[in-house]
C-alpha cells in the first residue's frame, strides 16, 4: 500500500480530493484541497557547503526551486570528482597544492630539532605572519588529528584548498596551545621565499663589503623578481575575475 505522503504529493496549484470517514457515525465526506506548497523528493543525497552540525544526517525540507538553485550552484563549485573547486588556485598549483610555510627537519639530515618540531618558517608565509608560531614548537595535531613524523606533511596540506583553515595543536615550554592559520597556494609561498632569499643575498654582500657594482647587480635581481611576481599577481586577478564571472 502506498504511503499517504506519496499519494498526497503532486504539482503545485493542483487540486486533490481527500475522502474522510466520521469517527462518530461512519459517514464519509469529501474535501477538495489545493496543493499550495510544491513537494518533491530526491533519490540521492544532496549536500552543499555548509550545513549546521545539528542538522547533519537529518531530513531537511525546502522548496524544490530553492533546492534546484542550490544544486546548480554546487555543481559550479565542485570538480568532476565531487570535491570542492579551488577558485584561488592557479593551474600551476594543481600538482604542488597548498603550503603554510612551516619548515620541518629533513629526513636524515643533522638537526637539533625532532621530526615533528618546527625547524624554521618561510618569511611572509601564513605560519610566519601569524606571529603565533616559534622555532622549536612541537606539532601535536593538525585539524584535530594526532600526527607523527610520517603523516605530518600530508596533514599540513589538509584538504589542499587555498584559504582553508589549518588548526595546529602546539606544545611549547610545557604548555599546549592551539593556533589557526590559513593555507596559501604553494606558488605564493614559493615566490615570497625567493624574494627573501634575494634580500638575504644582498645583506650578506653588504656585510662582505662587496663592490658597488656587485650590490647594484644584486638589487637589480631583487627588483626583477618583484616585478615578475607583480605580473603574476595581476594575471591571477584576471583569472579570478573570469572564474567569478562564470559563476554569475
N, C-alpha and C positions, 0 to 999 in steps of 0.2 A: 504493500500500500504506500502510495506517495505521501510524503510529509506535507503537513498543512502549509509550511513555508514555501515549498516548491509549487504548490497549487495556487498560492496567492501571488507569487512572482509574476510580473508582466510589465509591459511597456507603460511609461508614464502617461497619464491622462486617459488611459483605457478604463472601461467600466467592468467591475467584477460583481457578480451576484452571489451573495452568501445566503445559504438556507440554514435557519436555526430551528431548533425544537425547544418548545417551552418545557421547563422542568416541572411546572405545576400541572398542566393539563395535557402535555404531549403534543399540542398543536404545533404545526410548522408555519414559518413565515419567512419571506424573502426580504433581503436588504441589498439594495444596489449601492455600491461604493465606487468612487473614482480614485484610481491609483494616482496619488499626487507626489509621491517620492519614488524616484526610479530605484529599483533594487537589482543588483547583479552579483553573481558570484564568479570566482575565477578558479580554474583548475589547478593553477600553480601559485606558489607563494610569491608575493610581491614585496620587495624590500627597497627602501630609499635610504638616503644618507643618515638621517637622524631619527631614531625612534626612542622615546623616553624609556629608561630601563624598566620601569614598572609595567610597560606595555609590550615588551619583547615577548614573542610567542603567543600573544593574545589575538583574538579575532577582533579586528577593528572595523568600524563601519564608517563609510564615507560615500559621498555622492559619486556615482560612476564617472561623471565628467571630470571630477577632480582627480580621481584615480588615473584616468586616461592621461590627463595632462602631466601628472607627476611621473607616470611611467615613461612618457615621451622624453621628459627631462632626464630621467635616469638613463635612458638609452644613449643620450648625448654625452653623459658624463662617465660612462664605463667603457672599457675596451672590449675587444672581442671575447676575452676570457671572463668577462663579468667583473673585472677588477676596476677600482676607481681610476678614471683617467686623470693623469697628472698634467694639468694645463700649464704649469710653471716649468716643466722640464723640456729642455730642448732635445732635438733629435740626437745630438752628440752625447747626451747624458743617458740615453736608453740603456747602454751597456754599463756605464760607470755608476749610475744610481745617485744616491744622496750621500752626504757626509755631514758630520758635526764638528770636525776639526780636532778631534782627540787623537793624539799620537800615542800608540801603545808600544811597549818594548818589542823589538824584532826578535823572532824566534831564533834562538841560538846565539844571539849577539850578547856581548857583555853589557850588563846594565845594572845599576843599583836598584832598579825597580822590579817588582813582581809582574807577571804577565797580565794581571788584572788591574794594575796601577796605571795612572796617567803619567806618562813619561814627559809629555810636553803638549802644548796646544798651538795650533796654527794661528798666528796673529790675524785678527779680523774675522775669524770663523765664529760660528754660533757659540762654541764652547768658550772661546776666549772673550768674546764681547759680553757674555752673560755676567762675568765677574764673580761667578759663584763656584767656580772650579779652580783647583790648585794642583800643581805638580805633586805627585805622590799620593793623591787621593785614590783610595781603593774603590773600584766599582763593584757593588754587591748585586745590583739588579738593574735591568733595563725594561721599562714599561711593565713593571710588576713581576717580571720573570727573573728568577735567580740565575745568575750567569757563572761561567767558568772560563778558563783560557781558551777553550775550544769553540764556544758559541758567542763570545763577546762581540767580535767584529760583525757577525751577522745580525745580532740583536741591535747593535747601534744603527744599522741600516733600517731595521724595522720594516714597516710597510713600504719603505723606499719612495714615499711621496714627499715632494718638496713642500715645506711648510708644516708637515705633520709634527706633532709634539713628541719629544723624546724625554721620557721621565727616568731619571737616574737615581738609584739608591747609592749613596756615597758614605764611606767610612773614613773619618779624618780625626786624628788625635783622640781616639777613644769614643767618638760620638758619631752617630749615624745622621745623615742629612738626606733630604730629598730635593733634587734640582730638576727643573724642567726647562729644556731648550727646544728650539725648532730646528728640524733638519733642513739643510740647504742643498742645492744641487752640487754635485761633485765638482763641476767645472767652475762654479763661482768660488768655491773654497780653493781650488787649484790656482785660479787667477790671482787671488789675493796673496797666496803663498809665493807665487812667482815674483810679485811686486815687492813683497817684504824681503825676499832673498836678494833682489837687486839693490834695495836700500841698504841692506846689511853689507853688501859688497862695497858700496860707496863709503860707508862708515869705516870699514877696515882699511880702505885705501887712504882715507884721511889720516887714520892713526899711523899708517906706514909712511906718511909724508910723501905721498905719490905726487908726480908732476901735475901741473895744471892741465896738460893735455890728457893725461890718463883719467883725471877726475871728470873732465868735460865729456870724455867718451862714455864713462860710466853713467853720468847724469843723462846723457842723450839716450842711453839704453833704457833707463827708467822712464823717461818721458815717452819714448816709443811704445813701451809696454802699456803705459797708462792710456795712451791714445788708442791702442789696439783694443784694450778692454772696454773703453767707452764706445768704440764702434760696435763691438759685440753686444754691449748692453742695449744700444739703440736698435740693433737688429732683433734682439729678444723682445723689446717692446712692440715692434711691428708685428712679430709673430703672435704675441699675446693679443694684440688688437684684432687680428684676423680670427683667432680662436674664439674670442668673446663675441665678435660679430656673427660668427657661425652659429652661436647658441641663441641669438636673438630671433 
